[in-house]
């Protein structure tokens, strides 16, 4: 909602007639940042859901909140110079990778239980709980 309101505000500010793009660089930056955030959101939801369901909900929820904060940082950085959005982008990729690895660990644990009867769930939860605070390091 914040991103969409910024696009609408910038559109009205640049054109005065509502949602029309005439090539304003400020509007283009806001619009592109909004589109970039919208394109990554389905991937984020999928890996967040899988990591929380298959591995451990608490570290997944923490990583999800961090991702939302980082996307906000990316969006605000994109409004300035494009180089200001790079740290948010890279930080977001790292969080998505962490959630993806949590999902893979949960799937592997499921198959280990199914085929071999070995359950490593408590070890996986312990490791992900220990690693999730490391996401705060930029």
VMD Tcl script that draws the C-alpha trace (Angstrom):
set ca {
  {0.00 0.00 0.00}
  {2.89 2.35 0.79}
  {4.51 1.71 -2.59}
  {1.26 2.20 -4.49}
  {0.50 5.44 -2.65}
  {3.99 6.74 -3.51}
  {3.40 5.93 -7.20}
  {0.04 7.73 -7.13}
  {1.48 10.72 -5.29}
  {4.41 11.03 -7.68}
  {2.09 10.67 -10.66}
  {-0.13 13.49 -9.44}
  {2.84 15.61 -8.44}
  {4.57 15.27 -11.82}
  {1.53 15.52 -14.09}
  {-1.31 16.96 -12.07}
  {-3.84 14.85 -14.03}
  {-3.77 11.51 -12.26}
  {-2.05 8.38 -13.44}
  {-0.34 9.31 -16.68}
  {3.30 8.71 -17.45}
  {5.02 11.37 -19.46}
  {8.61 10.32 -18.79}
  {9.34 12.15 -15.56}
  {12.47 10.70 -14.05}
  {11.08 10.94 -10.49}
  {7.91 9.15 -11.51}
  {9.85 6.54 -13.48}
  {12.00 5.74 -10.45}
  {8.96 5.34 -8.20}
  {7.07 3.30 -10.78}
  {10.01 0.98 -11.51}
  {10.72 0.49 -7.80}
  {7.08 -0.43 -7.27}
  {7.16 -2.88 -10.18}
  {10.39 -4.47 -8.92}
  {8.91 -4.98 -5.46}
  {5.71 -6.39 -6.96}
  {7.61 -8.87 -9.11}
  {9.56 -10.33 -6.19}
  {6.59 -10.57 -3.81}
  {5.20 -13.94 -5.08}
  {8.64 -15.55 -4.74}
  {8.96 -14.15 -1.24}
  {5.55 -15.49 -0.22}
  {6.31 -18.95 -1.63}
  {9.65 -19.39 0.13}
  {8.34 -17.82 3.35}
  {5.40 -20.22 3.42}
  {7.55 -23.26 2.62}
  {10.25 -22.33 5.15}
  {7.71 -21.74 7.90}
  {5.71 -24.85 7.16}
  {8.50 -27.32 6.40}
  {11.31 -26.11 8.64}
  {10.75 -23.69 11.50}
  {8.11 -20.95 11.81}
  {9.96 -18.56 14.16}
  {13.14 -18.02 12.09}
  {11.02 -17.89 8.93}
  {8.80 -15.20 10.45}
  {11.87 -13.25 11.57}
  {13.39 -13.49 8.08}
  {10.05 -12.45 6.57}
  {9.87 -9.32 8.72}
  {13.47 -8.52 7.84}
  {12.66 -8.95 4.16}
  {9.77 -6.51 4.38}
  {12.04 -3.98 6.10}
  {14.73 -4.50 3.45}
  {12.26 -4.04 0.59}
  {11.21 -0.75 2.19}
  {14.88 0.25 2.31}
  {15.29 -0.80 -1.33}
  {12.24 1.22 -2.37}
  {13.34 4.36 -0.52}
  {16.88 3.93 -1.86}
  {15.51 3.62 -5.38}
  {13.81 7.00 -5.00}
  {17.24 8.58 -4.63}
  {20.09 7.49 -6.80}
  {19.94 3.95 -8.13}
  {23.17 3.07 -6.33}
  {21.40 3.70 -3.00}
  {19.06 0.78 -3.66}
  {21.87 -1.75 -4.16}
  {22.40 -2.61 -0.45}
  {18.69 -3.27 0.00}
  {18.62 -5.42 -3.10}
  {21.61 -7.54 -2.05}
  {20.33 -7.85 1.51}
  {16.94 -8.99 0.15}
  {18.60 -11.62 -2.02}
  {20.41 -12.97 1.03}
  {17.17 -13.26 2.98}
  {15.41 -15.01 0.09}
  {18.36 -17.43 -0.12}
  {18.09 -18.12 3.63}
  {14.37 -18.85 3.31}
  {15.01 -21.05 0.30}
  {17.68 -23.02 2.15}
  {15.30 -23.43 5.09}
  {12.71 -24.84 2.67}
  {15.22 -27.25 1.15}
  {16.33 -28.39 4.61}
  {12.71 -29.04 5.58}
  {12.08 -31.03 2.40}
  {15.27 -33.07 2.88}
  {14.29 -33.80 6.48}
  {10.87 -34.99 5.34}
  {12.43 -37.43 2.88}
  {14.99 -38.61 5.44}
  {12.14 -39.41 7.82}
  {10.09 -41.03 5.07}
  {12.83 -43.24 3.62}
  {15.29 -43.81 6.48}
  {13.40 -42.97 9.67}
  {16.01 -40.38 10.69}
  {14.54 -37.15 12.01}
  {16.85 -34.13 12.10}
  {14.09 -31.59 12.76}
  {15.37 -30.42 16.14}
  {18.89 -29.93 14.73}
  {17.56 -28.01 11.75}
  {15.44 -25.80 14.01}
  {18.42 -25.18 16.28}
  {20.66 -24.25 13.35}
  {18.10 -21.96 11.70}
  {17.35 -20.28 15.03}
  {21.06 -19.68 15.53}
  {21.64 -18.42 12.00}
  {18.60 -16.14 11.68}
  {20.09 -13.32 13.85}
  {23.03 -13.25 11.45}
  {20.61 -11.83 8.88}
  {20.92 -8.53 10.75}
  {24.54 -8.16 9.63}
  {24.57 -5.98 6.50}
}
mol new
graphics top color blue
foreach p $ca { graphics top sphere $p radius 0.5 }
foreach p [lrange $ca 0 end-1] q [lrange $ca 1 end] { graphics top cylinder $p $q radius 0.2 }
display resetview
